[in-house]
Amino acid sequence: MAARGSERILDALEELVAELPGRVRGSRSRLSGQALGALRALADELGLVTRDEFDELELRVAQLEHRLRLLEQAGDPPRVPGQ
């Protein structure tokens, strides 16, 4: 399954590389926009997260770790919501 995913990625990248010379003849801004759009679509299809999403999750994990340390230092057992 992973091999098929890798093949799909390689196929998509090869297609992008093959299209680039033809697109270079056009406007650079159009090329940049189209290439960026194609890369974003590929990232979405592969289920990759954006840098902003990653940074947000990293911050949330750091906040949760901090809260956990505060609870551990206070000697209180962590509370589970709804119990």
C-alpha positions in Angstrom: 0.0 0.0 0.0 2.8 2.4 0.9 4.6 1.5 -2.4 1.5 2.5 -4.4 1.3 5.8 -2.5 4.9 6.4 -3.3 4.4 5.6 -6.9 1.4 8.0 -7.1 3.6 10.8 -5.5 6.4 10.1 -8.0 3.9 10.0 -10.9 2.4 13.3 -9.9 5.8 14.9 -9.4 7.0 13.6 -12.8 3.9 15.1 -14.4 4.6 18.5 -12.8 8.2 18.4 -13.9 7.2 17.5 -17.4 4.7 20.4 -17.6 7.1 23.0 -16.2 9.0 23.8 -19.4 5.8 24.5 -21.3 4.5 26.7 -18.6 7.7 28.7 -18.3 7.0 30.1 -21.8 4.0 31.8 -20.2 3.9 34.4 -17.4 6.1 33.7 -14.4 3.3 34.7 -12.0 0.9 32.4 -13.7 3.4 29.6 -13.5 4.1 30.2 -9.8 0.3 30.3 -9.1 -0.4 27.2 -11.1 2.6 25.3 -9.6 1.7 26.4 -6.1 -1.9 25.3 -6.7 -0.8 21.9 -8.0 1.4 21.4 -5.0 -1.3 22.4 -2.6 -3.7 20.0 -4.3 -1.2 17.2 -4.1 -0.6 17.9 -0.4 -4.3 17.9 0.2 -4.7 14.6 -1.6 -1.9 13.1 0.4 -3.4 14.4 3.6 -0.4 16.5 4.5 -0.8 19.3 7.1 0.2 22.9 6.4 2.9 24.6 8.4 0.3 26.7 10.1 -1.7 23.6 11.2 1.4 22.0 12.5 2.4 25.1 14.5 -1.1 25.3 16.0 -1.0 21.7 17.1 2.5 22.1 18.5 1.3 25.0 20.5 -1.7 23.1 21.8 0.5 20.2 22.9 2.9 22.5 24.7 -0.1 24.1 26.5 -1.4 20.7 27.5 2.0 19.6 28.7 2.3 22.8 30.8 -1.1 22.2 32.4 -0.3 18.6 33.2 3.0 19.7 34.9 1.1 22.3 37.0 -1.4 19.6 38.0 1.4 17.2 38.9 3.3 19.8 40.9 0.1 20.6 42.8 -0.3 16.9 43.7 -3.8 16.8 42.3 -4.8 13.8 40.3 -5.8 14.8 36.7 -9.5 15.3 36.3 -11.3 13.6 33.5 -14.2 15.7 32.1 -17.6 14.2 32.7 -16.6 12.1 35.8 
